[in-house]
């Protein structure tokens, strides 16, 4: 058997591709994909037989999967997955036939087998075997138009399709149990590395993960030209920048107070730093940030600047009214149209409102004294090393 298959493959490798046009190449690739699925089905049939004859005893392996991994240099996870599918195909004849005929690919077969296994183990205790057969047929029909990822989703809800009288109540119970477990496992940990970065990890329920993803995507796409927005997952760098902007946009009035004080970060800085000096500023949480970042936050974000004089006496504690109101922002947006830096066409949705005359120097919070700057240029205007490069 193997010799014949190897001979056929040798003939295929020796064949010339010269003269194959686009249509012929596409048909060839589709045909090869079907052949690959059929070969995987044959391998699965032999693997299932191997579990019966205990092939692992030939070299002292503990299971057929470990023997398969050692014999073919597969990793253990892949080998166990192969054997699991092989055994599943012995129980689901229609799925085995579809894979053998190349009507489904191997990844689709894995998704369907997993869905049927979950239905048998997690479904109602008195589930009729005929319902499992109907579910198998339904998923095989869906495989004609859906890939393995979508089949996995469809498989989770297949019982509500083939047996709605029991599926809806069962799925509702599963969702409640899943959400309860998710709430119990929700975690957030983060810590400073002492070098200007905070690292962390989290586990949150699906709902809140979707909410976070939407917010990150919105902030990421807002940085792009509307005509060039691509509905794709943000890169880690873009997502990180969007996450920090999301935190800066949170309004303290929407958060509960702590000991009578709102959950607002207080930045303590000297009057010299606020007016352009280089000395760093201290957060009320103990960390230190650069003077340029502190000036940018005092101008735009939801922090309160606490300004100190030469003897560290408190000269002033900022108020939220220093920030432009929504009506003022709309008026400024209508006037400026885009970021005011020459050559930048960032729309108002991507811009901050900057005080032309810094508040620390007597500038007012008015439409006249406000200008639109995109987040990148707003950071530059508060950085003494880069501010001189801006052209408005």
C-alpha positions in Angstrom: 0.0 0.0 0.0 2.7 2.5 1.0 4.8 1.6 -2.0 1.9 2.3 -4.4 1.2 5.6 -2.7 4.9 6.6 -2.8 5.0 5.7 -6.5 2.1 7.9 -7.3 3.6 10.7 -5.3 6.9 10.3 -7.2 5.0 10.6 -10.5 3.4 13.8 -9.2 6.7 15.3 -8.2 8.1 14.4 -11.6 5.3 16.1 -13.5 5.9 19.5 -15.1 3.8 22.5 -14.2 4.8 24.4 -17.3 1.7 25.5 -19.2 -0.7 25.4 -16.2 -2.8 28.6 -16.2 -4.5 30.1 -13.3 -7.7 28.1 -13.5 -5.8 24.8 -13.9 -3.5 25.6 -11.0 -6.5 26.4 -8.8 -8.1 23.1 -9.7 -4.9 21.2 -9.1 -4.5 22.7 -5.6 -8.1 21.9 -4.7 -7.6 18.3 -5.9 -4.4 18.0 -3.9 -6.2 19.2 -0.8 -8.8 16.5 -1.3 -6.1 13.9 -1.7 -4.4 15.1 1.5 -7.7 14.7 3.4 -8.2 11.2 2.0 -4.6 10.3 3.0 -5.2 11.6 6.5 -8.4 9.4 6.6 -6.4 6.4 5.7 -3.8 7.2 8.3 -6.6 7.6 10.9 -8.0 4.2 10.0 -4.6 2.5 10.5 -4.0 4.5 13.7 -7.4 3.3 15.1 -6.3 -0.3 14.2 -3.0 0.4 16.0 -4.8 1.2 19.2 -6.5 -2.3 19.0 -3.3 -4.3 18.4 -1.4 -2.1 21.0 1.4 -1.1 18.6 3.0 0.7 21.5 4.2 -2.6 22.9 6.7 -2.9 20.1 9.0 -0.4 21.8 7.7 -0.1 25.3 5.7 3.1 24.8 2.9 3.8 27.2 0.2 4.6 24.7 -0.4 4.5 20.9 -0.1 8.3 20.9 3.3 8.3 22.5 4.5 5.6 20.1 3.1 7.6 17.2 5.0 10.7 18.4 8.3 8.8 18.8 7.9 7.0 15.5 7.2 10.1 13.4 9.0 12.8 15.4 5.6 14.5 16.0 5.2 16.5 19.2 3.1 14.7 21.8 0.1 17.1 21.6 -0.2 16.6 17.8 0.1 12.8 18.2 -2.6 12.6 20.9 -4.8 14.8 18.7 -4.3 12.4 15.7 -5.2 9.3 17.8 -8.2 11.0 19.3 -9.6 11.8 15.9 -8.8 8.2 14.7 -10.8 6.7 17.5 -13.7 9.2 17.0 -13.9 8.3 13.3 -14.6 4.7 14.4 -17.7 5.9 16.2 -19.0 8.3 13.6 -19.2 6.6 10.2 -20.6 9.5 8.3 -17.7 11.7 9.4 -15.2 9.0 8.5 -16.7 8.6 5.1 -16.7 12.3 4.4 -13.0 12.6 5.3 -12.1 9.5 3.2 -13.9 11.0 0.2 -12.2 14.4 0.7 -15.5 16.2 1.3 -14.2 17.6 4.6 -10.6 18.5 5.4 -8.8 17.2 8.5 -9.2 20.4 10.6 -13.0 20.3 9.9 -13.1 16.7 10.9 -11.4 17.6 14.2 -13.9 20.4 14.9 -16.9 18.1 14.1 -15.5 15.2 16.2 -14.9 17.6 19.1 -18.5 18.9 18.9 -20.0 15.4 18.8 -17.8 14.4 21.8 -18.9 17.4 23.8 -22.5 16.6 22.9 -22.1 13.1 24.2 -20.3 14.1 27.4 -21.8 17.4 28.3 -25.3 17.0 26.8 -28.4 15.9 28.7 -28.1 12.6 30.5 -31.0 11.0 28.5 -29.8 12.3 25.1 -31.1 10.1 22.3 -28.2 8.6 20.2 -30.3 9.5 17.1 -29.9 13.2 18.0 -26.1 12.8 17.9 -26.5 11.2 14.4 -28.6 14.2 13.3 -26.0 16.6 14.7 -23.3 14.8 12.8 -25.2 15.1 9.5 -26.0 18.8 10.2 -22.4 19.7 10.8 -21.3 17.8 7.7 -23.7 19.8 5.7 -22.4 23.0 7.2 -18.8 21.9 6.4 -19.5 22.6 2.7 -19.5 26.4 3.5 -17.7 26.9 6.8 -14.1 26.3 7.9 -13.0 24.6 11.1 -13.2 27.7 13.2 -16.8 28.4 12.3 -17.7 24.7 12.6 -16.4 24.9 16.2 -18.9 27.7 17.0 -21.7 25.9 15.2 -20.9 22.8 17.1 -21.5 24.5 20.4 -25.1 25.3 19.4 -25.9 22.2 17.3 -28.3 20.8 19.8 -30.5 23.8 19.6 -30.7 23.2 15.8 -31.4 19.5 15.7 -33.4 19.2 18.9 -34.6 22.7 20.0 -37.0 21.3 22.5 -34.1 20.1 24.7 -31.2 22.2 23.2 -32.3 25.7 24.3 -32.8 24.8 28.0 -29.5 22.8 28.0 -27.6 25.6 26.3 -29.0 28.2 28.7 -27.7 26.1 31.6 -24.3 25.6 30.0 -24.0 29.4 29.5 -24.9 30.1 33.1 -22.4 27.6 34.3 -19.7 29.0 32.0 -20.3 32.6 33.1 -20.2 31.5 36.7 -16.9 29.8 36.3 -15.5 32.8 34.3 -16.5 35.1 37.1 -14.8 32.9 39.7 -11.6 32.8 37.6 -11.5 36.5 36.8 -8.0 37.8 37.7 -5.9 40.9 37.2 -2.3 41.2 38.4 0.3 43.9 37.5 3.5 45.2 39.0 6.1 47.8 38.2 9.5 46.7 37.1 11.1 49.8 38.6 12.3 51.0 35.1 9.3 52.9 33.8 7.2 49.9 32.9 4.3 48.0 34.5 3.8 44.4 33.5 0.7 42.3 34.1 -1.8 39.7 32.9 -5.5 39.2 33.2 -8.3 36.7 32.8 -11.8 38.2 32.2 -15.2 36.9 31.1 -16.0 36.8 27.4 -18.4 39.7 27.6 -15.8 42.0 29.1 -13.1 40.8 26.7 -15.4 41.8 23.9 -15.9 45.2 25.4 -12.2 45.7 25.8 -11.5 44.5 22.3 -14.1 47.0 20.9 -12.6 49.9 22.8 -9.0 49.0 21.7 -10.2 48.6 18.1 -12.0 51.9 18.1 -9.0 53.8 19.5 -6.7 52.0 17.1 -8.8 52.6 14.0 -9.3 56.2 15.1 -5.6 56.8 14.5 -5.9 55.8 10.8 -7.3 57.7 7.8 -11.0 56.7 7.5 -10.3 55.7 3.9 -7.5 53.3 4.9 -9.0 51.7 8.0 -8.6 47.9 7.9 -10.9 45.8 10.1 -8.1 43.7 11.5 -6.8 42.9 14.9 -4.5 45.6 16.1 -0.8 44.8 16.4 0.6 44.5 20.0 2.2 47.9 19.7 -0.9 49.6 18.4 -3.1 47.8 21.0 -0.7 48.9 23.8 -0.9 52.5 22.7 -4.7 52.3 22.5 -4.9 50.7 26.0 -2.9 53.6 27.5 -5.1 56.1 25.8 -8.1 54.3 27.0 -6.9 54.6 30.6 -6.2 58.3 30.1 -9.7 58.8 28.8 -11.5 57.3 31.8 -13.3 60.1 33.6 -12.8 60.0 37.4 -16.4 61.1 38.0 -17.5 57.7 36.7 -15.5 55.9 39.3 -16.3 55.4 43.0 -14.5 57.6 45.6 -11.8 56.3 47.9 -12.0 57.7 51.4 -14.0 60.7 50.1 -11.4 61.4 47.4 -12.1 60.6 43.7 -10.0 58.0 42.0 -8.0 60.6 40.1 -4.2 60.5 39.7 -2.6 63.5 41.3 0.7 64.7 39.7 2.9 66.8 42.0 5.3 69.0 40.1 7.2 72.2 40.7 6.1 75.5 39.0 9.4 75.4 37.1 8.6 72.0 35.6 5.1 73.1 34.7 6.5 76.1 32.9 9.0 74.1 30.8 11.6 72.8 33.2 13.1 69.3 33.1 12.6 68.1 36.6 10.3 65.0 36.9 6.9 64.9 38.5 5.7 62.6 41.2 2.4 60.6 41.1 0.4 60.2 44.3 1.0 56.4 43.9 4.7 56.9 44.3 6.0 56.7 40.8 7.8 59.4 38.9 7.1 60.6 35.3 8.9 63.0 33.0 8.1 66.7 33.0 6.9 66.6 29.4 4.5 63.8 30.2 3.2 65.7 33.2 2.6 68.8 31.2 0.7 66.8 28.6 -1.5 65.2 31.2 -2.1 68.5 32.9 -3.3 69.9 29.6 -5.5 67.1 28.5 -6.0 63.9 30.6 -8.0 63.1 33.7 -5.4 64.0 36.3 -5.1 66.9 38.8 -1.8 68.8 38.8 -0.6 69.9 42.2 1.9 72.7 41.7 4.6 73.4 44.3 6.7 76.6 44.8 10.3 76.8 45.7 9.8 75.7 49.3 7.5 72.9 48.2 4.5 74.9 49.3 1.3 74.2 47.4 0.7 77.0 45.0 -2.4 75.5 43.3 -4.4 72.3 43.0 -5.9 71.9 39.5 -9.6 71.6 38.9 -11.4 69.8 36.1 -12.8 73.1 34.8 -9.4 73.8 33.4 -10.3 71.4 30.6 -12.3 72.5 27.6 -16.0 71.6 27.8 -17.7 69.4 25.2 -19.3 72.5 23.6 -15.9 74.2 23.4 -14.3 71.1 21.9 -17.0 71.0 19.2 -16.5 74.7 18.4 -12.7 74.2 18.2 -13.2 71.1 16.0 -15.5 73.1 13.7 -12.9 75.8 13.3 -9.6 73.8 13.1 -11.1 70.8 11.1 -7.9 68.8 11.7 -4.7 68.7 13.7 -3.2 72.2 13.3 0.3 70.9 12.7 1.2 71.5 9.0 0.8 68.4 6.9 -1.2 66.5 9.5 -4.8 65.8 8.5 -5.8 63.9 11.7 -9.6 64.5 12.2 -11.0 65.9 15.5 -11.9 62.4 16.7 -8.2 61.7 16.9 -7.2 65.0 18.5 -6.7 66.6 21.9 -7.4 70.3 22.7 -4.2 72.1 23.7 -3.9 75.4 25.4 -2.1 77.9 23.1 -1.0 79.8 26.2 -0.3 77.2 28.9 -2.6 77.4 31.9 0.5 77.7 34.1 1.3 81.0 32.3 -2.2 82.5 32.6 -3.8 80.9 29.6 -7.6 80.6 29.6 -9.8 77.6 28.9 -11.6 79.1 25.9 -12.3 78.4 22.3 -9.9 81.2 21.3 -7.1 79.7 23.4 -7.6 76.1 22.3 -6.0 74.3 19.3 -6.4 70.7 18.0 -3.4 68.5 18.2 -3.4 64.8 17.4 -2.1 62.5 20.2 1.4 62.2 18.6 1.9 66.0 18.0 0.4 66.8 21.4 3.1 64.7 23.0 5.7 66.6 20.9 4.5 70.0 21.8 5.1 69.2 25.5 8.5 67.7 24.8 11.1 70.5 24.9 13.4 68.4 22.7 10.9 68.1 19.9 8.5 71.0 20.2 10.7 73.2 18.0 10.2 70.8 15.0 6.4 71.5 14.8 5.1 73.7 12.1 1.5 75.0 12.4 
